[in-house]
Amino acid sequence: MSDPTYTPPRVWKWEPGNGGKFANINRPVAGATHEKPLPVGKHPLQLYSLATPNGVKVTVMLEELLEKGIAGAEYDAHLIQISEGDQFGSGFVEVNPNSKIPALMDHSTNPPQRVFESGAILLYLAEKFGAFLPSDPAKRTECLSWLFWQMGSAPLLGGGFGHFYAYAPEKYQYPIDRYTMEVKRQLDVLDRHLAENRFMAGDEYTIADMAIHPWYGALVKNRAYDAAEFLEAHTYTNVVRWTEELDERPAVKRGRMVNRTWGEPHEQLHERHDASDFEYRTQDKLEAGE
């Protein structure tokens, strides 16, 4: 897109560092780039992640399970710095051959079970612990439909709109218009549905809400891409209402803090190994030497 007269060659050739915020970690091949084993903490569930929207989905789910008193959902959350290429370490690639966060290892099984892709992790945990996935077949189907809606739609929001609007080294009208139109359509889909439903699957809070909220809630509350005004996000009143309700859930507040390395220091918990870490190990406490 850097040249408006660009004609694709017959065979594409990779040019490393070809622009954009994440050019230093993008490449056209898979696999590990270096040897680096993953740490393993004291709990059966080991999460390797970063507090991007996809990472937040899973930390919110784990905190919601703990909020319900499900002790088996205790977990260690290890920080994966994607800007530094941690996701290409040999240990991480063994857990997720796609080299994307989040990735989960469940050591309560024999052999330990790996789970990758955020939607798969949400579904795995919901089925493992019997929570946040409706038992009624019709409601379960509705929940899963919205879960997979998010998995299919968010790449157009993040890799499409977010990239060209916020991260691309140069601004071009065509891709911004193209993806803005699609994101506004997606917001309208959500807004129309939430006009008639408290949550995504009806009157029950589920993994569908946990999947959609970190992306679209962040968008309408201007926590993503600084684009709320551009998108007229305030006009999607039902999405805003739903977002504000979920924002107040204690588990959501905690989940958004885990593996977070930006923003206010008191909202950053780089790694989580115990429930007490929210009180004693946030970045403001560590920087103050408390």
C-alpha positions as CSV (number, residue, x, y, z in Angstrom):
1,M,0.0,0.0,0.0
2,S,3.0,2.3,0.2
3,D,2.8,3.0,-3.6
4,P,-0.7,3.7,-5.0
5,T,0.5,2.5,-8.4
6,Y,1.9,-0.8,-7.1
7,T,1.5,-3.8,-9.4
8,P,2.0,-7.2,-7.6
9,P,4.9,-9.2,-9.0
10,R,4.3,-12.7,-10.4
11,V,6.0,-14.1,-7.3
12,W,5.9,-12.3,-3.9
13,K,9.2,-11.8,-2.1
14,W,9.5,-11.0,1.6
15,E,11.2,-7.8,2.5
16,P,11.9,-7.8,6.3
17,G,11.2,-4.6,8.2
18,N,8.7,-3.5,5.5
19,G,7.0,-0.9,7.8
20,G,4.4,-0.8,10.5
21,K,4.5,-1.1,14.3
22,F,5.0,-4.9,14.3
23,A,7.3,-5.3,11.3
24,N,10.1,-6.5,13.5
25,I,8.2,-9.7,14.5
26,N,6.2,-10.4,11.3
27,R,7.5,-13.1,9.0
28,P,6.1,-15.5,6.4
29,V,7.2,-18.8,8.1
30,A,6.3,-20.6,11.3
31,G,8.4,-22.4,13.9
32,A,10.8,-21.4,16.7
33,T,13.6,-18.9,16.2
34,H,15.4,-19.6,19.4
35,E,15.6,-22.1,22.3
36,K,13.7,-20.9,25.3
37,P,11.8,-23.2,27.7
38,L,8.7,-22.0,29.3
39,P,8.5,-21.5,33.1
40,V,6.0,-23.6,35.1
41,G,4.4,-22.4,38.3
42,K,2.7,-24.1,41.1
43,H,-0.8,-24.5,39.8
44,P,-2.2,-27.0,37.3
45,L,-3.2,-24.3,34.8
46,Q,-0.3,-22.5,33.2
47,L,-1.2,-19.5,31.0
48,Y,1.3,-17.8,28.7
49,S,-0.1,-14.5,27.5
50,L,-0.2,-10.8,27.3
51,A,-3.1,-8.4,28.0
52,T,-4.2,-7.9,24.5
53,P,-7.9,-8.4,23.8
54,N,-7.3,-12.1,23.0
55,G,-5.2,-12.5,26.2
56,V,-7.8,-10.7,28.4
57,K,-10.5,-13.1,27.3
58,V,-8.8,-16.0,29.1
59,T,-7.7,-14.1,32.2
60,V,-11.2,-12.8,32.7
61,M,-12.6,-16.4,32.3
62,L,-10.1,-17.7,34.9
63,E,-10.9,-14.9,37.3
64,E,-14.7,-15.5,36.8
65,L,-14.2,-19.2,37.6
66,L,-12.4,-18.2,40.8
67,E,-15.0,-15.7,41.6
68,K,-17.5,-18.6,41.5
69,G,-15.4,-20.4,44.1
70,I,-14.0,-23.0,41.7
71,A,-10.6,-23.6,43.3
72,G,-9.4,-25.9,40.4
73,A,-9.2,-22.8,38.2
74,E,-6.2,-21.4,40.1
75,Y,-3.5,-20.5,37.6
76,D,-0.1,-19.0,37.0
77,A,0.0,-16.3,34.2
78,H,3.4,-15.9,32.7
79,L,4.2,-12.8,30.6
80,I,4.9,-13.3,26.9
81,Q,6.4,-10.1,25.4
82,I,5.3,-10.4,21.8
83,S,7.2,-7.3,20.7
84,E,10.4,-9.0,21.8
85,G,9.5,-12.3,20.0
86,D,8.9,-14.5,23.1
87,Q,6.2,-16.2,21.1
88,F,8.8,-17.7,18.8
89,G,10.7,-19.4,21.6
90,S,10.9,-23.2,21.4
91,G,8.8,-23.8,24.5
92,F,6.0,-21.5,23.4
93,V,5.9,-23.0,19.9
94,E,5.5,-26.4,21.5
95,V,2.3,-25.2,23.2
96,N,1.1,-23.1,20.3
97,P,2.6,-23.9,16.9
98,N,0.9,-20.8,15.6
99,S,3.0,-18.5,17.8
100,K,0.1,-16.4,19.1
101,I,-1.0,-15.6,22.6
102,P,-2.7,-16.8,24.7
103,A,-1.6,-20.4,25.2
104,L,-2.6,-22.7,28.0
105,M,-1.1,-25.9,29.5
106,D,-3.3,-28.0,31.8
107,H,-1.1,-30.1,34.0
108,S,-4.1,-31.7,35.8
109,T,-4.3,-34.2,33.0
110,N,-1.9,-37.0,32.1
111,P,-0.3,-36.2,29.8
112,P,-0.6,-32.4,30.2
113,Q,-3.0,-30.9,27.7
114,R,-2.1,-27.9,25.5
115,V,-4.8,-25.6,24.4
116,F,-4.3,-22.7,21.9
117,E,-6.5,-20.1,20.3
118,S,-8.5,-17.9,22.7
119,G,-11.9,-19.3,21.7
120,A,-10.7,-22.8,22.2
121,I,-9.3,-22.0,25.6
122,L,-12.6,-20.4,26.7
123,L,-14.6,-23.5,25.5
124,Y,-12.1,-25.9,27.1
125,L,-12.3,-24.2,30.5
126,A,-16.1,-23.8,30.3
127,E,-16.5,-27.6,29.6
128,K,-13.9,-28.6,32.1
129,F,-15.5,-26.7,35.0
130,G,-19.1,-26.7,33.9
131,A,-19.5,-22.9,34.0
132,F,-20.4,-20.0,31.7
133,L,-21.7,-22.3,28.9
134,P,-25.5,-22.9,29.0
135,S,-26.6,-26.4,29.4
136,D,-29.8,-25.8,27.5
137,P,-29.1,-26.9,23.9
138,A,-30.7,-23.9,22.3
139,K,-28.9,-21.4,24.6
140,R,-25.6,-23.3,24.2
141,T,-25.9,-23.1,20.5
142,E,-26.6,-19.4,20.6
143,C,-23.6,-18.9,22.9
144,L,-21.3,-20.8,20.6
145,S,-22.6,-18.9,17.5
146,W,-21.6,-15.6,19.1
147,L,-18.2,-17.0,20.3
148,F,-17.3,-18.0,16.8
149,W,-18.8,-14.8,15.4
150,Q,-16.1,-13.0,17.5
151,M,-13.3,-15.3,16.3
152,G,-14.2,-14.6,12.7
153,S,-15.0,-10.9,13.1
154,A,-12.2,-9.5,15.3
155,P,-9.4,-10.0,12.7
156,L,-11.2,-7.5,10.5
157,L,-11.3,-5.1,13.5
158,G,-7.7,-5.7,14.7
159,G,-5.7,-6.7,11.7
160,G,-7.8,-4.7,9.3
161,F,-9.2,-1.5,10.9
162,G,-6.7,-1.3,13.8
163,H,-3.7,-1.8,11.6
164,F,-4.5,0.7,8.9
165,Y,-6.1,3.3,11.1
166,A,-3.6,3.2,14.0
167,Y,-0.4,1.3,13.2
168,A,0.3,1.5,9.5
169,P,3.3,3.8,8.7
170,E,1.2,5.7,6.2
171,K,-2.5,6.5,6.0
172,Y,-4.5,5.6,3.0
173,Q,-8.2,6.2,2.5
174,Y,-9.2,3.0,0.7
175,P,-8.2,0.5,3.4
176,I,-9.4,2.8,6.2
177,D,-12.7,3.3,4.5
178,R,-13.0,-0.4,3.7
179,Y,-12.4,-1.6,7.3
180,T,-14.2,1.3,9.0
181,M,-17.4,0.3,7.0
182,E,-17.0,-3.3,8.2
183,V,-16.3,-2.4,11.9
184,K,-19.3,-0.1,12.0
185,R,-21.4,-2.9,10.5
186,Q,-20.2,-5.3,13.2
187,L,-21.0,-2.7,15.9
188,D,-24.5,-2.4,14.4
189,V,-24.9,-6.2,14.5
190,L,-24.0,-6.2,18.2
191,D,-26.1,-3.1,18.9
192,R,-29.2,-4.6,17.4
193,H,-28.8,-7.9,19.2
194,L,-28.1,-6.2,22.6
195,A,-31.2,-4.1,22.2
196,E,-33.2,-7.2,22.9
197,N,-30.7,-9.2,25.1
198,R,-29.0,-8.3,28.3
199,F,-26.0,-10.5,27.3
200,M,-24.9,-12.1,24.1
201,A,-26.6,-15.4,24.7
202,G,-29.7,-13.9,26.3
203,D,-30.1,-13.4,30.1
204,E,-27.1,-15.5,31.0
205,Y,-23.5,-14.2,31.1
206,T,-21.3,-16.6,29.1
207,I,-18.0,-17.1,27.4
208,A,-19.5,-15.3,24.4
209,D,-19.5,-12.1,26.4
210,M,-16.0,-12.8,27.6
211,A,-14.8,-13.2,24.1
212,I,-16.5,-10.1,22.6
213,H,-16.1,-7.6,25.4
214,P,-12.3,-7.2,25.3
215,W,-12.5,-6.3,21.7
216,Y,-15.7,-4.3,21.2
217,G,-16.1,-3.0,24.7
218,A,-12.6,-1.6,24.5
219,L,-13.5,0.0,21.1
220,V,-16.6,1.8,22.3
221,K,-14.9,3.0,25.5
222,N,-11.9,4.3,23.5
223,R,-9.5,1.8,25.0
224,A,-8.5,0.6,21.5
225,Y,-6.9,2.5,18.6
226,D,-8.2,5.9,20.0
227,A,-11.0,5.6,17.5
228,A,-14.2,6.0,19.5
229,E,-14.9,9.5,18.1
230,F,-14.0,8.5,14.5
231,L,-16.4,5.6,14.7
232,E,-19.1,7.5,16.6
233,A,-19.0,4.7,19.1
234,H,-21.4,6.5,21.5
235,T,-24.2,6.0,19.0
236,Y,-24.1,2.2,19.6
237,T,-26.0,2.7,22.9
238,N,-26.8,-0.9,23.6
239,V,-23.1,-1.9,23.2
240,V,-22.1,0.9,25.5
241,R,-24.7,-0.2,28.1
242,W,-23.5,-3.8,27.9
243,T,-19.9,-2.8,28.1
244,E,-20.4,-0.6,31.1
245,E,-22.2,-3.5,32.9
246,L,-19.3,-5.9,32.2
247,D,-16.7,-3.4,33.1
248,E,-18.0,-3.3,36.7
249,R,-17.6,-7.1,37.2
250,P,-14.8,-7.7,39.8
251,A,-13.4,-10.6,37.8
252,V,-13.4,-8.5,34.6
253,K,-11.4,-5.7,36.4
254,R,-8.9,-8.3,37.7
255,G,-8.7,-10.1,34.4
256,R,-7.8,-6.9,32.5
257,M,-4.9,-6.3,34.8
258,V,-3.1,-9.7,34.3
259,N,-0.1,-9.7,32.0
260,R,-0.7,-5.9,31.4
261,T,2.5,-3.9,30.8
262,W,1.1,-0.5,29.9
263,G,-1.2,2.1,31.3
264,E,-1.4,3.1,35.0
265,P,1.0,1.2,37.2
266,H,-1.7,0.2,39.6
267,E,-3.5,-1.5,36.8
268,Q,-0.6,-3.6,35.7
269,L,0.0,-7.1,37.1
270,H,2.8,-8.4,34.8
271,E,2.6,-11.9,36.2
272,R,-0.1,-13.6,38.3
273,H,0.8,-16.5,40.5
274,D,-1.6,-16.0,43.5
275,A,-4.8,-14.1,44.3
276,S,-2.9,-11.9,46.6
277,D,-0.8,-10.6,43.7
278,F,-3.5,-8.1,42.9
279,E,-2.9,-6.5,46.3
280,Y,0.8,-6.8,46.6
281,R,2.4,-7.3,43.2
282,T,0.9,-4.6,40.9
283,Q,3.5,-2.5,39.2
284,D,3.0,0.6,41.4
285,K,3.8,-1.5,44.5
286,L,6.9,-3.1,42.9
287,E,8.2,0.2,41.8
288,A,7.7,1.7,45.3
289,G,9.6,-1.3,46.7
290,E,6.7,-2.3,48.9
